[in-house]
Amino acid sequence: PDMYPGNCWAFKGSQGYLVVRLSMKIYPTAFTVEHIPKTLSPTGNITSAPKNFSVYGLDDEYQEEGVLLGHYFYDQGGEPLQMFPVKEKNENVFQIVELRIVSNWGHAEYTCLYRFRVHGKPA
């Protein structure tokens, strides 16, 4: 609900995933990832921020491998809120989207996700 340091969804290690069910089927157009800026971090760094990640569209929550919508890079030196367009064009509609974190910026114990948004056109 807010962007205060520590008010995130944290998972163990530098790799993990999050599956989101949207309120309706959409044609995805972009994704937004948000993390706190370094200036708000008590340590002055954001090594727990995602670094490399991929986004997939799923037909259902039990599907093991979805449709790749793109591979992305969250720049820890950039703006806290970063938008990423769909890179892999397709005509599919999705109600379920998977965010797969491949690496973070060096934190050995955990990775923090503050906000992940999916943008698109209603089907």
Backbone hydrogen bonds, N-H to C=O, Kabsch-Sander energy under -0.5 kcal/mol:
donor,donor_aa,acceptor,acceptor_aa,energy
7,N,4,Y,-2.4
8,C,6,G,-1.9
9,W,113,L,-3.0
10,A,8,C,-0.8
11,F,111,T,-2.1
13,G,109,E,-2.9
16,G,101,I,-1.5
18,L,99,L,-2.3
20,V,97,V,-3.1
22,L,20,V,-0.6
22,L,95,Q,-3.9
26,I,94,F,-2.6
27,Y,121,K,-2.9
29,T,119,H,-2.9
30,A,119,H,-1.5
31,F,84,F,-2.4
32,T,117,R,-2.2
33,V,82,Q,-2.4
34,E,115,R,-2.5
35,H,80,P,-1.5
40,L,37,P,-1.4
41,S,37,P,-0.8
41,S,38,K,-0.8
44,G,41,S,-1.0
49,A,46,I,-1.8
51,K,103,S,-3.1
52,N,103,S,-0.5
53,F,72,Y,-2.1
54,S,100,R,-2.3
55,V,70,G,-2.0
56,Y,98,E,-2.4
57,G,67,V,-2.5
58,L,96,I,-3.0
63,Q,60,D,-1.5
67,V,57,G,-2.9
68,L,66,G,-0.6
69,L,55,V,-3.1
70,G,55,V,-0.9
72,Y,53,F,-3.7
74,Y,51,K,-3.2
75,D,73,F,-0.6
76,Q,74,Y,-0.8
78,G,75,D,-1.8
82,Q,33,V,-2.5
82,Q,80,P,-0.6
84,F,31,F,-3.2
86,V,29,T,-2.5
87,K,69,L,-2.3
88,E,69,L,-1.7
89,K,87,K,-1.0
94,F,26,I,-2.6
95,Q,58,L,-0.7
96,I,58,L,-0.9
97,V,20,V,-2.6
98,E,56,Y,-2.9
99,L,18,L,-3.0
99,L,97,V,-0.5
100,R,54,S,-3.1
100,R,98,E,-0.6
101,I,16,G,-2.6
101,I,99,L,-0.6
102,V,52,N,-2.8
102,V,100,R,-0.5
103,S,52,N,-1.7
105,W,47,T,-0.8
105,W,49,A,-1.4
107,H,47,T,-1.8
111,T,11,F,-2.2
112,C,48,S,-2.7
113,L,9,W,-2.1
114,Y,34,E,-1.1
114,Y,112,C,-0.5
115,R,34,E,-1.7
117,R,32,T,-2.7
119,H,30,A,-3.0
121,K,27,Y,-2.1
123,A,25,K,-2.4
